[in-house]
């Protein structure tokens, strides 16, 4: 008989000392001396191991975070054995669910079903309910994590106290600096370090007077009239030698505090995830000037531009993968013999093909322009986006008069070649009729291993699937109490 075992980690005192508790829905047992952990009791108290769901993009034809949803794990507490848990800290702690044969070596002969974190515990006379959640919440915190103190110098006057300090990630197209002091003409560029800096005043490039050696040097020494100077070592602050004629714009590459370029692992580590990172997702090309912008927002923007989806997989690892039409050898074939139910439908949220794709790329900050501003600067400074692309296929409306347009707004700029590649992908994916198939099956290790983005095959003597049709897994849903699994397929 196969059983579930839950590992529940909690902080058991005020200084955060953690302890892991083990419960099962099978017969209670004590681990062997060769198990990990050894000689540990596993209590028969798991009434419901919970449920689990992950969805790629919910059929809306755009990309970004794979959002999971967990149910509650329910434990028996009729004997009051868990009453002491009322004083424990469960928030942010690990919940791991494993599945294996009763009596098998633990955990080496068990399969990990999922790794989650907990929000807290609800208790009554009979049960303890553990609310489960995903580590995606780590990315839902604001990127701007520093504010001006209002104490003078680069912390600004008292009126600036509490305002967030803007940040640059990678190369951003001509953003404005952030005013610190209008008397000293000091401006905040970014919290980290940066590469070489160029400054424009109303579209006219200013002369640089050389970088400051220290922040103290910047505060003490004004540049020559008409020039700018900056301290680039982090944080990056610049100073003007005379009042600007109008709007200022800059060009630089925002790096980490140690001068290294921003990468995906660095970015999400700052958000609080120190675990495994799989795949690539470029977080650069952004000016963050709003305190409401989150790490998740930045990654979502990048994912849309790169046609990727990302999130924490069932093992708690951060993973970014590129979306593609199903091709190649399938990892599993669904048939009438190995499924409990089968439903074919139009894709959720996108029941008909799209007929139009609009992409606005490269956020700009329009500025006043002097008469002698360069033609390039004039072009870049008069529109809210540096690039506007569009593709339309009106012939689709003949069959599908309800076809809709897809519009993407992405802050990083996009070259014409990148637009052409994105257009061709979207046309092949979303400008044609697509099927969605939902299959329900009994839980097996093979099906448990299937994840979002994997390619599978459906082969049944109906709906044109006689010879088999390839699909991509776009959602998985586990009903663990009944040991069933549902896969939603797109193809």
ABEGO torsion letter per residue (X at the ends): XBBBBBBBBBBABAAGBBBBBBBBABBBBBBBAABOBBGBBBBBABABAEBBBBBAAGGAGBBEBBBBBBBBBBBBAAAGAAAAAAABBABGBBBBBBBBBBGBBOAAABBBABBBBBAEBBBBAABBBBBBBBAAAAAABBABABBBAGAEEAAEBAAABGBBBBBBBEBBBGBBBBBABAAAGBBBABABBBBBBBBBBGGBBBBBAEBBABAAAAAABBBBBGBBBBBAAOBBBBBBABBBABBBBBBBBBBBAAGBBBBAAAAAAAAGBABBBBEBBBABGBBBABAABBAAAAAAAAAAAAGBBBEBBAAGBBBBBBBBBBBEBBABBBBAAABABBBBBBBBGBABBBABBBBBBGBBBBBBBBAABBAAAAAAAABABABBBBBBBAAAAAABAABBBBBBBBABBBBAAAAAAAAAAAAAAAABBBBBBBBBBBBBAAAAABBBGBBBBBBBABGGAAAEBBBBBABBBBBAAAGBBBBBBBX
